[in-house]
Amino acid sequence: MAKTSKPSPPKTAKIKANRVRRRVLRLAQRLAVQKEKTERAERHAAIDHEPRAGKPRTRRPSRR
């Protein structure tokens, strides 16, 4: 037998306020993560892979 639909509880001011607060916090967190990612990408792009001073890089023989 099919279940009858149950009406959702009334939306109180407290429920609405909490929902808005959660949305705002989630948005702020998303923006913070996005900003952090872009900064990290910029930092990594700025790193130049220059050869080390001193001995040039050489391939090590395998240990076998």
C-alpha positions as CSV (number, residue, x, y, z in Angstrom):
1,M,0.0,0.0,0.0
2,A,1.3,3.5,-0.9
3,K,2.3,5.7,1.9
4,T,0.3,8.9,2.4
5,S,2.3,12.1,2.2
6,K,3.0,13.9,5.5
7,P,2.9,17.7,5.6
8,S,6.2,19.3,6.5
9,P,6.4,21.1,9.9
10,P,5.7,24.9,9.9
11,K,8.8,27.1,9.2
12,T,9.5,29.0,12.4
13,A,11.6,32.2,12.5
14,K,14.2,30.3,14.5
15,I,14.5,27.6,11.8
16,K,14.7,30.2,9.0
17,A,17.4,32.2,10.9
18,N,19.5,29.0,11.4
19,R,19.1,28.1,7.8
20,V,20.3,31.5,6.6
21,R,23.2,31.4,9.1
22,R,24.3,28.0,7.7
23,R,24.1,29.3,4.1
24,V,26.2,32.3,4.9
25,L,28.8,30.2,6.7
26,R,29.0,27.7,3.9
27,L,29.4,30.6,1.4
28,A,32.2,32.1,3.4
29,Q,33.9,28.8,3.7
30,R,33.6,28.2,0.0
31,L,35.1,31.6,-0.8
32,A,37.9,31.1,1.7
33,V,38.9,27.8,0.1
34,Q,38.7,29.2,-3.4
35,K,40.9,32.1,-2.3
36,E,43.4,29.8,-0.7
37,K,43.6,27.6,-3.8
38,T,44.2,30.5,-6.1
39,E,47.0,31.8,-3.8
40,R,48.6,28.4,-3.6
41,A,48.5,28.0,-7.4
42,E,50.1,31.4,-7.8
43,R,52.8,30.5,-5.3
44,H,53.5,27.3,-7.1
45,A,53.6,29.0,-10.4
46,A,56.2,31.5,-9.1
47,I,58.6,28.8,-8.0
48,D,61.4,28.6,-10.7
49,H,63.1,25.3,-11.1
50,E,66.7,26.6,-11.4
51,P,69.6,24.2,-11.1
52,R,71.2,24.0,-7.7
53,A,74.4,26.0,-7.1
54,G,77.5,23.8,-6.9
55,K,77.5,20.3,-8.4
56,P,75.3,19.8,-11.5
57,R,72.5,17.3,-11.2
58,T,73.6,13.9,-12.4
59,R,71.7,10.6,-12.7
60,R,72.6,8.2,-10.0
61,P,73.4,4.7,-11.0
62,S,70.9,2.1,-9.9
63,R,71.8,0.2,-6.8
64,R,71.3,-3.2,-8.5
